[in-house]
Amino acid sequence: MNPGLLYESPFTDIHYEGLDGVFNEEDADQIVSLVRSFNETVDDPFRTVA
């Protein structure tokens, strides 16, 4: 999954800042890190995006 998608709808439907507006900064960073870690595990080409 491209972590940049977390800054689009449906997150922007809830808050204009996307993930950063829905969650506090620490939680948002952890979510992005988790997505990147998962991408590395499945060798997803989006792991270096966002």
Gaussian input, Z-matrix of N, CA and C with variables (Angstrom, degrees):
# hf/3-21g

backbone

0 1
 N
 C     1     B1
 C     2     B2     1     A1
 N     3     B3     2     A2     1     D1
 C     4     B4     3     A3     2     D2
 C     5     B5     4     A4     3     D3
 N     6     B6     5     A5     4     D4
 C     7     B7     6     A6     5     D5
 C     8     B8     7     A7     6     D6
 N     9     B9     8     A8     7     D7
 C    10    B10     9     A9     8     D8
 C    11    B11    10    A10     9     D9
 N    12    B12    11    A11    10    D10
 C    13    B13    12    A12    11    D11
 C    14    B14    13    A13    12    D12
 N    15    B15    14    A14    13    D13
 C    16    B16    15    A15    14    D14
 C    17    B17    16    A16    15    D15
 N    18    B18    17    A17    16    D16
 C    19    B19    18    A18    17    D17
 C    20    B20    19    A19    18    D18
 N    21    B21    20    A20    19    D19
 C    22    B22    21    A21    20    D20
 C    23    B23    22    A22    21    D21
 N    24    B24    23    A23    22    D22
 C    25    B25    24    A24    23    D23
 C    26    B26    25    A25    24    D24
 N    27    B27    26    A26    25    D25
 C    28    B28    27    A27    26    D26
 C    29    B29    28    A28    27    D27
 N    30    B30    29    A29    28    D28
 C    31    B31    30    A30    29    D29
 C    32    B32    31    A31    30    D30
 N    33    B33    32    A32    31    D31
 C    34    B34    33    A33    32    D32
 C    35    B35    34    A34    33    D33
 N    36    B36    35    A35    34    D34
 C    37    B37    36    A36    35    D35
 C    38    B38    37    A37    36    D36
 N    39    B39    38    A38    37    D37
 C    40    B40    39    A39    38    D38
 C    41    B41    40    A40    39    D39
 N    42    B42    41    A41    40    D40
 C    43    B43    42    A42    41    D41
 C    44    B44    43    A43    42    D42
 N    45    B45    44    A44    43    D43
 C    46    B46    45    A45    44    D44
 C    47    B47    46    A46    45    D45
 N    48    B48    47    A47    46    D46
 C    49    B49    48    A48    47    D47
 C    50    B50    49    A49    48    D48
 N    51    B51    50    A50    49    D49
 C    52    B52    51    A51    50    D50
 C    53    B53    52    A52    51    D51
 N    54    B54    53    A53    52    D52
 C    55    B55    54    A54    53    D53
 C    56    B56    55    A55    54    D54
 N    57    B57    56    A56    55    D55
 C    58    B58    57    A57    56    D56
 C    59    B59    58    A58    57    D57
 N    60    B60    59    A59    58    D58
 C    61    B61    60    A60    59    D59
 C    62    B62    61    A61    60    D60
 N    63    B63    62    A62    61    D61
 C    64    B64    63    A63    62    D62
 C    65    B65    64    A64    63    D63
 N    66    B66    65    A65    64    D64
 C    67    B67    66    A66    65    D65
 C    68    B68    67    A67    66    D66
 N    69    B69    68    A68    67    D67
 C    70    B70    69    A69    68    D68
 C    71    B71    70    A70    69    D69
 N    72    B72    71    A71    70    D70
 C    73    B73    72    A72    71    D71
 C    74    B74    73    A73    72    D72
 N    75    B75    74    A74    73    D73
 C    76    B76    75    A75    74    D74
 C    77    B77    76    A76    75    D75
 N    78    B78    77    A77    76    D76
 C    79    B79    78    A78    77    D77
 C    80    B80    79    A79    78    D78
 N    81    B81    80    A80    79    D79
 C    82    B82    81    A81    80    D80
 C    83    B83    82    A82    81    D81
 N    84    B84    83    A83    82    D82
 C    85    B85    84    A84    83    D83
 C    86    B86    85    A85    84    D84
 N    87    B87    86    A86    85    D85
 C    88    B88    87    A87    86    D86
 C    89    B89    88    A88    87    D87
 N    90    B90    89    A89    88    D88
 C    91    B91    90    A90    89    D89
 C    92    B92    91    A91    90    D90
 N    93    B93    92    A92    91    D91
 C    94    B94    93    A93    92    D92
 C    95    B95    94    A94    93    D93
 N    96    B96    95    A95    94    D94
 C    97    B97    96    A96    95    D95
 C    98    B98    97    A97    96    D96
 N    99    B99    98    A98    97    D97
 C   100   B100    99    A99    98    D98
 C   101   B101   100   A100    99    D99
 N   102   B102   101   A101   100   D100
 C   103   B103   102   A102   101   D101
 C   104   B104   103   A103   102   D102
 N   105   B105   104   A104   103   D103
 C   106   B106   105   A105   104   D104
 C   107   B107   106   A106   105   D105
 N   108   B108   107   A107   106   D106
 C   109   B109   108   A108   107   D107
 C   110   B110   109   A109   108   D108
 N   111   B111   110   A110   109   D109
 C   112   B112   111   A111   110   D110
 C   113   B113   112   A112   111   D111
 N   114   B114   113   A113   112   D112
 C   115   B115   114   A114   113   D113
 C   116   B116   115   A115   114   D114
 N   117   B117   116   A116   115   D115
 C   118   B118   117   A117   116   D116
 C   119   B119   118   A118   117   D117
 N   120   B120   119   A119   118   D118
 C   121   B121   120   A120   119   D119
 C   122   B122   121   A121   120   D120
 N   123   B123   122   A122   121   D121
 C   124   B124   123   A123   122   D122
 C   125   B125   124   A124   123   D123
 N   126   B126   125   A125   124   D124
 C   127   B127   126   A126   125   D125
 C   128   B128   127   A127   126   D126
 N   129   B129   128   A128   127   D127
 C   130   B130   129   A129   128   D128
 C   131   B131   130   A130   129   D129
 N   132   B132   131   A131   130   D130
 C   133   B133   132   A132   131   D131
 C   134   B134   133   A133   132   D132
 N   135   B135   134   A134   133   D133
 C   136   B136   135   A135   134   D134
 C   137   B137   136   A136   135   D135
 N   138   B138   137   A137   136   D136
 C   139   B139   138   A138   137   D137
 C   140   B140   139   A139   138   D138
 N   141   B141   140   A140   139   D139
 C   142   B142   141   A141   140   D140
 C   143   B143   142   A142   141   D141
 N   144   B144   143   A143   142   D142
 C   145   B145   144   A144   143   D143
 C   146   B146   145   A145   144   D144
 N   147   B147   146   A146   145   D145
 C   148   B148   147   A147   146   D146
 C   149   B149   148   A148   147   D147

   B1=1.4434
   B2=1.5229
   B3=1.2883
   B4=1.4519
   B5=1.5305
   B6=1.3484
   B7=1.4623
   B8=1.5280
   B9=1.3174
   B10=1.4579
   B11=1.5141
   B12=1.3238
   B13=1.4615
   B14=1.5259
   B15=1.3087
   B16=1.4636
   B17=1.5321
   B18=1.3296
   B19=1.4669
   B20=1.5225
   B21=1.3306
   B22=1.4611
   B23=1.5245
   B24=1.3191
   B25=1.4526
   B26=1.5332
   B27=1.2902
   B28=1.4561
   B29=1.5319
   B30=1.3409
   B31=1.4604
   B32=1.5228
   B33=1.3254
   B34=1.4648
   B35=1.5281
   B36=1.3079
   B37=1.4666
   B38=1.5268
   B39=1.3286
   B40=1.4624
   B41=1.5295
   B42=1.3512
   B43=1.4685
   B44=1.5193
   B45=1.3140
   B46=1.4611
   B47=1.5271
   B48=1.3402
   B49=1.4639
   B50=1.5229
   B51=1.2998
   B52=1.4617
   B53=1.5157
   B54=1.3066
   B55=1.4559
   B56=1.5238
   B57=1.3348
   B58=1.4643
   B59=1.5231
   B60=1.2955
   B61=1.4502
   B62=1.5129
   B63=1.3300
   B64=1.4686
   B65=1.5264
   B66=1.3416
   B67=1.4654
   B68=1.5232
   B69=1.3266
   B70=1.4615
   B71=1.5319
   B72=1.3266
   B73=1.4623
   B74=1.5308
   B75=1.3115
   B76=1.4684
   B77=1.5248
   B78=1.3213
   B79=1.4602
   B80=1.5227
   B81=1.3336
   B82=1.4677
   B83=1.5201
   B84=1.3382
   B85=1.4659
   B86=1.5227
   B87=1.3212
   B88=1.4667
   B89=1.5244
   B90=1.3201
   B91=1.4670
   B92=1.5264
   B93=1.3379
   B94=1.4630
   B95=1.5261
   B96=1.3261
   B97=1.4638
   B98=1.5224
   B99=1.3122
   B100=1.4640
   B101=1.5301
   B102=1.3199
   B103=1.4656
   B104=1.5258
   B105=1.3223
   B106=1.4739
   B107=1.5247
   B108=1.3347
   B109=1.4595
   B110=1.5258
   B111=1.3201
   B112=1.4630
   B113=1.5268
   B114=1.3302
   B115=1.4616
   B116=1.5227
   B117=1.3241
   B118=1.4632
   B119=1.5208
   B120=1.3231
   B121=1.4469
   B122=1.5248
   B123=1.3243
   B124=1.4632
   B125=1.5263
   B126=1.3593
   B127=1.4533
   B128=1.5188
   B129=1.3286
   B130=1.4628
   B131=1.5249
   B132=1.3264
   B133=1.4610
   B134=1.5271
   B135=1.3240
   B136=1.4609
   B137=1.5235
   B138=1.3160
   B139=1.4602
   B140=1.5218
   B141=1.3358
   B142=1.4558
   B143=1.5166
   B144=1.3179
   B145=1.4643
   B146=1.5161
   B147=1.3072
   B148=1.4799
   B149=1.4975
   A1=108.63
   A2=115.87
   A3=121.37
   A4=108.25
   A5=118.96
   A6=120.34
   A7=113.27
   A8=117.85
   A9=121.27
   A10=112.79
   A11=117.01
   A12=120.62
   A13=111.94
   A14=116.20
   A15=120.39
   A16=111.79
   A17=115.40
   A18=121.15
   A19=111.10
   A20=114.56
   A21=122.53
   A22=108.38
   A23=116.57
   A24=121.77
   A25=108.95
   A26=121.39
   A27=129.58
   A28=113.87
   A29=118.64
   A30=119.66
   A31=111.58
   A32=117.40
   A33=119.58
   A34=111.52
   A35=117.71
   A36=120.45
   A37=109.97
   A38=115.63
   A39=121.48
   A40=110.45
   A41=116.07
   A42=121.11
   A43=108.23
   A44=117.28
   A45=121.36
   A46=113.53
   A47=119.02
   A48=122.01
   A49=112.31
   A50=117.54
   A51=120.66
   A52=111.47
   A53=116.85
   A54=123.09
   A55=111.80
   A56=116.84
   A57=120.56
   A58=112.60
   A59=118.13
   A60=121.02
   A61=113.07
   A62=116.19
   A63=120.86
   A64=110.70
   A65=116.37
   A66=121.90
   A67=109.71
   A68=116.49
   A69=118.86
   A70=108.61
   A71=116.82
   A72=121.73
   A73=112.83
   A74=116.83
   A75=120.58
   A76=111.36
   A77=117.05
   A78=120.60
   A79=111.20
   A80=116.94
   A81=120.51
   A82=110.43
   A83=117.36
   A84=120.94
   A85=111.20
   A86=116.36
   A87=120.13
   A88=111.44
   A89=117.05
   A90=120.61
   A91=110.16
   A92=117.11
   A93=120.74
   A94=109.69
   A95=118.20
   A96=121.35
   A97=111.60
   A98=115.98
   A99=120.57
   A100=110.80
   A101=117.00
   A102=120.92
   A103=109.79
   A104=117.48
   A105=120.65
   A106=111.20
   A107=117.03
   A108=121.08
   A109=110.69
   A110=115.85
   A111=120.02
   A112=109.94
   A113=116.78
   A114=120.47
   A115=111.51
   A116=117.32
   A117=120.17
   A118=110.80
   A119=116.43
   A120=121.05
   A121=111.58
   A122=116.77
   A123=120.17
   A124=111.43
   A125=116.98
   A126=123.38
   A127=111.86
   A128=115.05
   A129=122.68
   A130=109.81
   A131=118.76
   A132=121.03
   A133=113.51
   A134=119.44
   A135=121.79
   A136=112.68
   A137=118.76
   A138=120.90
   A139=113.66
   A140=119.08
   A141=120.71
   A142=112.51
   A143=118.61
   A144=122.64
   A145=109.69
   A146=116.41
   A147=125.50
   A148=114.16
   D1=136.07
   D2=175.71
   D3=-74.97
   D4=117.59
   D5=179.93
   D6=-58.37
   D7=-22.95
   D8=177.55
   D9=-62.09
   D10=-22.72
   D11=177.91
   D12=-64.91
   D13=-20.50
   D14=179.51
   D15=-72.63
   D16=-7.21
   D17=179.27
   D18=-111.16
   D19=21.88
   D20=177.03
   D21=-126.91
   D22=-177.43
   D23=177.07
   D24=-59.41
   D25=138.74
   D26=13.85
   D27=-88.34
   D28=-8.28
   D29=-178.99
   D30=-63.61
   D31=-39.61
   D32=178.96
   D33=-73.19
   D34=-14.76
   D35=173.56
   D36=-72.01
   D37=-27.79
   D38=-179.07
   D39=-88.87
   D40=-41.58
   D41=-179.16
   D42=-149.14
   D43=138.25
   D44=-174.77
   D45=-62.12
   D46=-21.03
   D47=178.85
   D48=-88.60
   D49=3.44
   D50=179.64
   D51=68.87
   D52=-137.40
   D53=-176.19
   D54=-53.81
   D55=-42.05
   D56=-178.53
   D57=-66.21
   D58=-24.56
   D59=177.25
   D60=-87.43
   D61=-25.78
   D62=-179.44
   D63=-81.52
   D64=-36.55
   D65=-178.60
   D66=-120.21
   D67=158.90
   D68=174.69
   D69=-69.58
   D70=165.60
   D71=-172.25
   D72=-57.65
   D73=-44.57
   D74=-178.83
   D75=-63.37
   D76=-45.14
   D77=179.51
   D78=-65.26
   D79=-42.01
   D80=178.76
   D81=-61.08
   D82=-43.20
   D83=178.27
   D84=-62.52
   D85=-40.38
   D86=178.98
   D87=-66.01
   D88=-37.98
   D89=178.52
   D90=-64.57
   D91=-45.83
   D92=178.55
   D93=-62.11
   D94=-42.29
   D95=177.79
   D96=-61.52
   D97=-40.50
   D98=178.68
   D99=-63.75
   D100=-43.75
   D101=178.42
   D102=-62.82
   D103=-44.78
   D104=178.84
   D105=-62.25
   D106=-41.30
   D107=178.53
   D108=-62.70
   D109=-43.62
   D110=177.74
   D111=-61.97
   D112=-43.39
   D113=179.63
   D114=-59.71
   D115=-40.16
   D116=177.90
   D117=-64.11
   D118=-38.45
   D119=-179.62
   D120=-63.83
   D121=-39.22
   D122=-178.40
   D123=-97.14
   D124=5.61
   D125=179.42
   D126=57.63
   D127=47.70
   D128=-179.77
   D129=-79.91
   D130=132.91
   D131=-178.75
   D132=-67.60
   D133=-11.39
   D134=-179.51
   D135=-84.29
   D136=-1.25
   D137=-172.37
   D138=-59.99
   D139=-22.77
   D140=-178.79
   D141=-99.28
   D142=4.44
   D143=-177.93
   D144=-93.05
   D145=141.62
   D146=175.05
   D147=78.73

